[in-house]
Amino acid sequence: MGLPGLSGKVVVVAGGGSGIGAATALRLGAQGWRVLVGDLGESAAAGTAKLIAEAGGTAAAVGFDLGEPDSVRGLFDAAVAEFGGVDALFNVGADMGAVRNDSNVVDIDLEIWDRTMTVNLRGYVLTMKYGIPLMLARGGGVIVNTSSAAAFQGEPARPAYATAKAGIGALTRHVASRWGREGIRCNAVAPGFTATENIRSAPHWPELQAGALKRMHSPRVGETGDIAATVAFLMSEDAAWVNGQVLNVDGGTIMR
Ligand SMILES: NC(=O)c1ccc[n+]([C@@H]2O[C@H](COP(=O)([O-])OP(=O)(O)OC[C@H]3O[C@@H](n4cnc5c(N)ncnc54)[C@H](O)[C@@H]3O)[C@@H](O)[C@H]2O)c1
């Protein structure tokens, strides 16, 4: 199994225990990538790795915390120990609990602001800090970060979440411009409302879905596979000349 040229390459999925990260890890595993699944939830990461293995792929799992530098370094140590190096990184983890109290700049609890910046934004700095040297040692690599439609649309709530996601765009362009000539491509995907298992299981799912449909120009909301397909493309040689971009994948929610 595996696409030509991809077989055996190593990807770290930082936040692959559920939702978009898990779906993307499965897709990359099915394409022949060797996948290190990292997540705050160690058993969730192990569950994704098991599904990849059951589908005939190669995967391992590690518990780690995007908020803790030593823990992020440990994620990459594990990739080297398990698979001998790193060719690609999918940054997808985010503290989706903090966003519930991410009110507005007048009322915001500063602990929520700090937590969001620490995990959702600084966490991606750390994964790239430890991942890029490993990719350079292999002659280059590919990074896909996860932004959000929230980075582009004005919203009356969740300012910390939106600011962190907007910052990911700047980080993406920084990495692409600093290391592009050395063979590192760094892009971001900005999903719109994507119906993960967590979102579908919310008690107000019908209202969530109806509200989301009003914001987009598509007959349906997003599925995790929509984002996984985009990430797989950005990781592939078909995207060899795509660098420094934030790609909105959201049923036309954001048009620019
Ligand atoms: N689902 C959507 O509608 C949507 C829309 C736009 C952007 N996004 C982004 O997509 C990404 C995935 O979201 P999802 O909807 O699949 O959510 P999810 O909650 O299913 O997945 C997030 C994963 O990140 C992990 N995580 C949380 N904190 C962590 C930490 N400190 N260290 C390591 N891992 C941690 C969680 O355990 C979880 O497995 C996030 O970056 C999110 O902001 C999602």
The ligand as an SDF file (V2000), in Angstrom:
LIG
                    3D

 44 48  0  0  0  0  0  0  0  0999 V2000
  -14.2090   21.0120   14.2310 N   0  0  0  0  0  0  0  0  0  0  0  0
  -14.2950   22.2400   13.7510 C   0  0  0  0  0  0  0  0  0  0  0  0
  -15.3850   22.7300   13.3990 O   0  0  0  0  0  0  0  0  0  0  0  0
  -13.0490   23.0750   13.5850 C   0  0  0  0  0  0  0  0  0  0  0  0
  -13.1450   24.2570   12.8470 C   0  0  0  0  0  0  0  0  0  0  0  0
  -12.0010   25.0360   12.6790 C   0  0  0  0  0  0  0  0  0  0  0  0
  -10.7860   24.6230   13.2150 C   0  0  0  0  0  0  0  0  0  0  0  0
  -10.7380   23.4780   13.9300 N   0  0  0  0  0  0  0  0  0  0  0  0
   -9.4310   23.0910   14.4750 C   0  0  0  0  0  0  0  0  0  0  0  0
   -9.1640   21.7510   14.1110 O   0  0  0  0  0  0  0  0  0  0  0  0
   -8.3330   21.1520   15.1020 C   0  0  0  0  0  0  0  0  0  0  0  0
   -8.9440   19.8470   15.5720 C   0  0  0  0  0  0  0  0  0  0  0  0
  -10.1940   20.1380   16.1650 O   0  0  0  0  0  0  0  0  0  0  0  0
  -11.3370   19.0340   16.3380 P   0  0  0  0  0  0  0  0  0  0  0  0
  -12.6160   19.7220   16.0690 O   0  0  0  0  0  0  0  0  0  0  0  0
  -10.9800   17.7880   15.6140 O   0  0  0  0  0  0  0  0  0  0  0  0
  -11.2980   18.8560   17.9160 O   0  0  0  0  0  0  0  0  0  0  0  0
  -10.9830   17.6250   18.8740 P   0  0  0  0  0  0  0  0  0  0  0  0
  -11.2510   18.1210   20.2540 O   0  0  0  0  0  0  0  0  0  0  0  0
  -11.7000   16.4040   18.4040 O   0  0  0  0  0  0  0  0  0  0  0  0
   -9.4250   17.4110   18.6570 O   0  0  0  0  0  0  0  0  0  0  0  0
   -8.4610   18.1770   19.3090 C   0  0  0  0  0  0  0  0  0  0  0  0
   -7.4110   17.2330   19.8420 C   0  0  0  0  0  0  0  0  0  0  0  0
   -6.3830   18.0120   20.4840 O   0  0  0  0  0  0  0  0  0  0  0  0
   -6.0180   17.3400   21.6510 C   0  0  0  0  0  0  0  0  0  0  0  0
   -5.4230   18.2690   22.6110 N   0  0  0  0  0  0  0  0  0  0  0  0
   -6.0610   19.2050   23.3620 C   0  0  0  0  0  0  0  0  0  0  0  0
   -5.1950   19.8240   24.1610 N   0  0  0  0  0  0  0  0  0  0  0  0
   -3.9690   19.2770   23.9340 C   0  0  0  0  0  0  0  0  0  0  0  0
   -2.6850   19.4780   24.4810 C   0  0  0  0  0  0  0  0  0  0  0  0
   -2.4630   20.3860   25.4470 N   0  0  0  0  0  0  0  0  0  0  0  0
   -1.6570   18.7310   24.0260 N   0  0  0  0  0  0  0  0  0  0  0  0
   -1.8620   17.7930   23.0550 C   0  0  0  0  0  0  0  0  0  0  0  0
   -3.0700   17.5530   22.4960 N   0  0  0  0  0  0  0  0  0  0  0  0
   -4.1140   18.2750   22.9370 C   0  0  0  0  0  0  0  0  0  0  0  0
   -7.3120   16.7540   22.1840 C   0  0  0  0  0  0  0  0  0  0  0  0
   -7.0790   15.7480   23.1580 O   0  0  0  0  0  0  0  0  0  0  0  0
   -7.9710   16.2810   20.9170 C   0  0  0  0  0  0  0  0  0  0  0  0
   -7.6570   14.9320   20.6040 O   0  0  0  0  0  0  0  0  0  0  0  0
   -8.1670   22.2030   16.2160 C   0  0  0  0  0  0  0  0  0  0  0  0
   -6.9520   22.8780   16.0080 O   0  0  0  0  0  0  0  0  0  0  0  0
   -9.3420   23.1230   15.9680 C   0  0  0  0  0  0  0  0  0  0  0  0
   -9.0920   24.4130   16.4650 O   0  0  0  0  0  0  0  0  0  0  0  0
  -11.8270   22.6870   14.1320 C   0  0  0  0  0  0  0  0  0  0  0  0
  1  2  1  0
  2  3  2  0
  2  4  1  0
  4  5  1  0
  4 44  2  0
  5  6  2  0
  6  7  1  0
  7  8  2  0
  8  9  1  0
  8 44  1  0
  9 10  1  0
  9 42  1  0
 10 11  1  0
 11 12  1  0
 11 40  1  0
 12 13  1  0
 13 14  1  0
 14 15  2  0
 14 16  1  0
 14 17  1  0
 17 18  1  0
 18 19  2  0
 18 20  1  0
 18 21  1  0
 21 22  1  0
 22 23  1  0
 23 24  1  0
 23 38  1  0
 24 25  1  0
 25 26  1  0
 25 36  1  0
 26 27  1  0
 26 35  1  0
 27 28  2  0
 28 29  1  0
 29 30  1  0
 29 35  2  0
 30 31  1  0
 30 32  2  0
 32 33  1  0
 33 34  2  0
 34 35  1  0
 36 37  1  0
 36 38  1  0
 38 39  1  0
 40 41  1  0
 40 42  1  0
 42 43  1  0
M  CHG  2   8   1  16  -1
M  END
$$$$
